[in-house]
Amino acid sequence: MDNLIRSIKFPLVFDVERLQKDLQKIMAKKWVAHYNTNDYSGQWTSIALMSQTGRSDTIYGFLRDDEKLVPTEILDSCTYFKEILDGFLFEKTSVRLLQLAVGAVIKPHTDNCLGYEDNFFRLHIPIITNSEVEFILDGNRLIMNEGECWYIDANFTHSVANRGTKDRIHLVIDGIRNDWTDALFYKEAAQDQFVQPARIMSEKEQEAMMAELTRMNTPAAIAILKELGK
Protein backbone atom coordinates (compact mmCIF):
# COMPACT_ATOMS: atom_id res chain seq x y z
CA MET A 1 0.00 0.00 0.00
CA ASP A 2 1.32 3.45 -0.86
CA ASN A 3 2.03 6.04 1.82
CA LEU A 4 0.27 8.97 0.16
CA ILE A 5 -1.59 11.26 2.53
CA ARG A 6 -5.36 11.12 2.23
CA SER A 7 -6.15 13.07 5.38
CA ILE A 8 -4.60 14.69 8.43
CA LYS A 9 -6.11 15.26 11.85
CA PHE A 10 -4.22 18.33 13.03
CA PRO A 11 -3.36 18.82 16.72
CA LEU A 12 -5.82 21.71 16.84
CA VAL A 13 -8.95 21.62 18.96
CA PHE A 14 -11.57 24.36 18.86
CA ASP A 15 -14.14 25.21 21.51
CA VAL A 16 -17.31 23.34 20.54
CA GLU A 17 -19.56 25.51 22.71
CA ARG A 18 -18.26 28.70 21.07
CA LEU A 19 -18.51 27.16 17.59
CA GLN A 20 -22.13 26.21 18.18
CA LYS A 21 -22.93 29.59 19.75
CA ASP A 22 -21.75 31.37 16.58
CA LEU A 23 -23.64 28.86 14.45
CA GLN A 24 -26.91 29.58 16.25
CA LYS A 25 -26.61 33.25 15.31
CA ILE A 26 -26.97 32.40 11.62
CA MET A 27 -29.13 29.27 11.52
CA ALA A 28 -32.15 31.41 10.57
CA LYS A 29 -30.30 33.04 7.67
CA LYS A 30 -30.76 31.93 4.09
CA TRP A 31 -28.94 28.66 3.40
CA VAL A 32 -28.43 27.90 -0.29
CA ALA A 33 -28.72 24.48 -1.93
CA HIS A 34 -25.30 23.22 -3.03
CA TYR A 35 -24.72 23.82 -6.74
CA ASN A 36 -23.44 20.30 -7.54
CA THR A 37 -26.99 18.99 -7.72
CA ASN A 38 -26.04 15.74 -9.49
CA ASP A 39 -23.65 14.77 -6.70
CA TYR A 40 -26.10 14.39 -3.82
CA SER A 41 -29.58 13.37 -2.73
CA GLY A 42 -31.55 14.95 0.11
CA GLN A 43 -30.68 18.41 1.47
CA TRP A 44 -27.13 19.74 1.29
CA THR A 45 -27.00 23.47 1.92
CA SER A 46 -24.39 26.15 2.49
CA ILE A 47 -23.84 29.70 3.68
CA ALA A 48 -20.69 31.73 3.09
CA LEU A 49 -18.69 33.48 5.81
CA MET A 50 -16.40 34.96 3.15
CA SER A 51 -17.09 35.27 -0.57
CA GLN A 52 -16.01 37.18 -3.66
CA THR A 53 -19.17 39.30 -3.54
CA GLY A 54 -19.39 39.82 0.20
CA ARG A 55 -22.78 38.06 0.20
CA SER A 56 -23.49 35.00 2.28
CA ASP A 57 -25.48 33.37 -0.54
CA THR A 58 -22.43 33.34 -2.86
CA ILE A 59 -21.25 29.84 -2.02
CA TYR A 60 -19.05 28.91 -4.98
CA GLY A 61 -15.87 27.13 -3.95
CA PHE A 62 -13.56 28.74 -6.49
CA LEU A 63 -12.25 32.16 -7.50
CA ARG A 64 -11.22 33.77 -10.75
CA ASP A 65 -7.63 35.02 -10.97
CA ASP A 66 -8.61 38.63 -10.20
CA GLU A 67 -10.99 37.86 -7.32
CA LYS A 68 -10.38 38.01 -3.58
CA LEU A 69 -12.53 36.87 -0.70
CA VAL A 70 -14.09 39.46 1.58
CA PRO A 71 -16.17 38.94 4.76
CA THR A 72 -19.88 38.47 4.19
CA GLU A 73 -22.55 40.38 6.06
CA ILE A 74 -22.80 37.69 8.75
CA LEU A 75 -19.15 37.25 9.73
CA ASP A 76 -18.88 40.30 12.03
CA SER A 77 -21.46 38.81 14.39
CA CYS A 78 -19.59 35.48 14.52
CA THR A 79 -16.63 36.46 16.67
CA TYR A 80 -15.27 32.95 17.20
CA PHE A 81 -15.44 32.03 13.51
CA LYS A 82 -13.56 35.26 12.76
CA GLU A 83 -10.98 34.46 15.44
CA ILE A 84 -10.37 31.04 13.88
CA LEU A 85 -10.06 32.45 10.36
CA ASP A 86 -7.68 35.18 11.51
CA GLY A 87 -5.50 32.49 13.08
CA PHE A 88 -5.08 30.63 9.78
CA LEU A 89 -2.33 32.64 8.08
CA PHE A 90 -3.00 31.78 4.45
CA GLU A 91 -5.07 33.20 1.62
CA LYS A 92 -8.57 31.75 1.65
CA THR A 93 -10.38 30.87 -1.57
CA SER A 94 -13.62 29.71 0.06
CA VAL A 95 -15.05 29.90 3.60
CA ARG A 96 -18.44 28.24 4.03
CA LEU A 97 -20.64 26.38 6.42
CA LEU A 98 -21.92 23.16 4.84
CA GLN A 99 -25.02 21.47 6.26
CA LEU A 100 -25.87 17.87 5.38
CA ALA A 101 -29.41 17.09 6.52
CA VAL A 102 -30.53 13.88 8.16
CA GLY A 103 -30.85 11.18 5.48
CA ALA A 104 -28.88 13.14 2.87
CA VAL A 105 -26.11 11.47 0.85
CA ILE A 106 -23.19 13.02 -1.04
CA LYS A 107 -22.35 10.54 -3.78
CA PRO A 108 -18.80 9.30 -4.45
CA HIS A 109 -16.90 12.01 -6.32
CA THR A 110 -13.57 13.82 -6.55
CA ASP A 111 -12.76 17.54 -6.40
CA ASN A 112 -9.95 18.11 -8.85
CA CYS A 113 -6.89 20.12 -7.75
CA LEU A 114 -7.84 20.23 -4.07
CA GLY A 115 -4.91 18.28 -2.65
CA TYR A 116 -1.97 19.92 -0.91
CA GLU A 117 0.25 18.68 -3.74
CA ASP A 118 -1.72 21.03 -6.05
CA ASN A 119 -0.84 24.03 -3.82
CA PHE A 120 -4.46 24.20 -2.71
CA PHE A 121 -6.15 22.46 0.20
CA ARG A 122 -9.41 22.04 2.13
CA LEU A 123 -9.91 22.02 5.91
CA HIS A 124 -12.95 20.68 7.78
CA ILE A 125 -13.94 21.75 11.29
CA PRO A 126 -17.04 19.82 12.44
CA ILE A 127 -19.44 21.99 14.47
CA ILE A 128 -22.38 19.59 14.75
CA THR A 129 -22.08 15.93 13.84
CA ASN A 130 -23.12 12.49 15.04
CA SER A 131 -21.74 8.97 15.22
CA GLU A 132 -23.88 7.84 12.28
CA VAL A 133 -22.23 10.14 9.73
CA GLU A 134 -20.30 7.98 7.26
CA PHE A 135 -17.51 9.96 5.61
CA ILE A 136 -15.67 7.61 3.25
CA LEU A 137 -12.34 8.72 1.75
CA ASP A 138 -10.61 6.39 -0.72
CA GLY A 139 -12.47 3.41 0.74
CA ASN A 140 -11.79 4.20 4.41
CA ARG A 141 -14.16 5.75 6.93
CA LEU A 142 -13.04 8.91 8.74
CA ILE A 143 -14.48 9.80 12.13
CA MET A 144 -14.33 13.59 12.44
CA ASN A 145 -15.49 14.85 15.83
CA GLU A 146 -16.86 18.25 16.81
CA GLY A 147 -14.14 20.85 17.30
CA GLU A 148 -11.42 18.93 15.46
CA CYS A 149 -9.55 20.22 12.41
CA TRP A 150 -9.01 17.92 9.43
CA TYR A 151 -7.32 18.15 6.05
CA ILE A 152 -9.01 16.07 3.36
CA ASP A 153 -7.28 15.36 0.05
CA ALA A 154 -10.31 15.76 -2.19
CA ASN A 155 -8.40 14.41 -5.20
CA PHE A 156 -9.27 10.99 -3.79
CA THR A 157 -12.81 9.66 -4.19
CA HIS A 158 -14.98 10.52 -1.20
CA SER A 159 -18.62 10.33 -0.14
CA VAL A 160 -20.75 11.22 2.88
CA ALA A 161 -24.00 9.80 4.25
CA ASN A 162 -25.80 11.26 7.25
CA ARG A 163 -27.57 8.25 8.75
CA GLY A 164 -28.05 9.93 12.14
CA THR A 165 -30.89 11.89 13.69
CA LYS A 166 -29.41 15.40 13.51
CA ASP A 167 -27.97 17.48 10.68
CA ARG A 168 -24.21 17.59 10.19
CA ILE A 169 -22.64 21.07 9.89
CA HIS A 170 -18.96 21.71 9.12
CA LEU A 171 -16.93 24.89 8.75
CA VAL A 172 -15.08 24.25 5.47
CA ILE A 173 -12.10 26.41 4.51
CA ASP A 174 -10.25 26.26 1.19
CA GLY A 175 -6.86 27.93 0.97
CA ILE A 176 -3.62 28.42 -0.92
CA ARG A 177 -0.41 26.81 0.26
CA ASN A 178 2.34 29.04 1.67
CA ASP A 179 5.30 28.82 4.07
CA TRP A 180 2.99 28.95 7.10
CA THR A 181 0.93 26.02 5.86
CA ASP A 182 4.05 24.09 4.86
CA ALA A 183 5.16 24.24 8.50
CA LEU A 184 1.71 23.05 9.61
CA PHE A 185 1.43 20.18 7.12
CA TYR A 186 5.02 18.94 7.08
CA LYS A 187 5.03 18.62 10.85
CA GLU A 188 2.42 15.89 10.36
CA ALA A 189 3.75 14.18 7.21
CA ALA A 190 6.76 14.19 4.90
CA GLN A 191 6.64 16.30 1.77
CA ASP A 192 7.01 13.27 -0.52
CA GLN A 193 3.73 11.86 0.85
CA PHE A 194 1.80 14.58 -0.96
CA VAL A 195 1.60 13.35 -4.56
CA GLN A 196 -1.42 13.53 -6.83
CA PRO A 197 -3.00 10.07 -7.17
CA ALA A 198 -2.93 8.48 -10.59
CA ARG A 199 -6.43 8.44 -12.01
CA ILE A 200 -8.26 8.68 -15.31
CA MET A 201 -10.83 11.44 -15.50
CA SER A 202 -14.23 10.27 -16.68
CA GLU A 203 -15.88 11.91 -19.68
CA LYS A 204 -18.46 13.50 -17.38
CA GLU A 205 -15.76 14.92 -15.09
CA GLN A 206 -13.81 16.29 -18.08
CA GLU A 207 -16.91 17.98 -19.49
CA ALA A 208 -17.64 19.58 -16.10
CA MET A 209 -14.06 20.78 -15.75
CA MET A 210 -14.01 22.23 -19.29
CA ALA A 211 -17.31 24.04 -18.66
CA GLU A 212 -15.94 25.62 -15.49
CA LEU A 213 -12.64 26.59 -17.16
CA THR A 214 -14.62 28.20 -19.98
CA ARG A 215 -16.66 30.14 -17.43
CA MET A 216 -13.51 31.36 -15.67
CA ASN A 217 -11.99 32.56 -18.97
CA THR A 218 -8.60 33.42 -17.44
CA PRO A 219 -5.24 32.96 -19.24
CA ALA A 220 -4.45 29.97 -17.02
CA ALA A 221 -7.86 28.42 -17.66
CA ILE A 222 -7.53 28.92 -21.42
CA ALA A 223 -4.12 27.23 -21.37
CA ILE A 224 -5.55 24.21 -19.52
CA LEU A 225 -8.44 24.04 -21.99
CA LYS A 226 -5.97 23.89 -24.87
CA GLU A 227 -4.12 21.01 -23.18
CA LEU A 228 -7.36 19.11 -22.57
CA GLY A 229 -8.35 19.60 -26.20
CA LYS A 230 -5.23 17.93 -27.55
Stockholm file with secondary structure:
# STOCKHOLM 1.0

chainA/1-230         MDNLIRSIKFPLVFDVERLQKDLQKIMAKKWVAHYNTNDYSGQWTSIALMSQTGRSDTIYGFLRDDEKLVPTEILDSCTYFKEILDGFLFEKTSVRLLQLAVGAVIKPHTDNCLGYEDNFFRLHIPIITNSEVEFILDGNRLIMNEGECWYIDANFTHSVANRGTKDRIHLVIDGIRNDWTDALFYKEAAQDQFVQPARIMSEKEQEAMMAELTRMNTPAAIAILKELGK
#=GR chainA/1-230 SS CCCCCCEEEEEEECCHHHHHHHHHHHTTSCCEECSCGGGEESCEEEEEEEESSSCTTCCCSCCCTTCCCEECTTGGGCHHHHHHHHHSCSCEEEEEEEEECTTCEEEEECCTTCSGGGTEEEEEEEEECCTTEEEEETTEEECCCTTEEEEECTTSCEEEEECSSSCEEEEEEEEECCHHHHHHHHTTSCGGGCCCCCCCCCHHHHHHHHHHHHHHCCHHHHHHHHHHTC
#=GC SS_cons         CCCCCCEEEEEEECCHHHHHHHHHHHTTSCCEECSCGGGEESCEEEEEEEESSSCTTCCCSCCCTTCCCEECTTGGGCHHHHHHHHHSCSCEEEEEEEEECTTCEEEEECCTTCSGGGTEEEEEEEEECCTTEEEEETTEEECCCTTEEEEECTTSCEEEEECSSSCEEEEEEEEECCHHHHHHHHTTSCGGGCCCCCCCCCHHHHHHHHHHHHHHCCHHHHHHHHHHTC
//
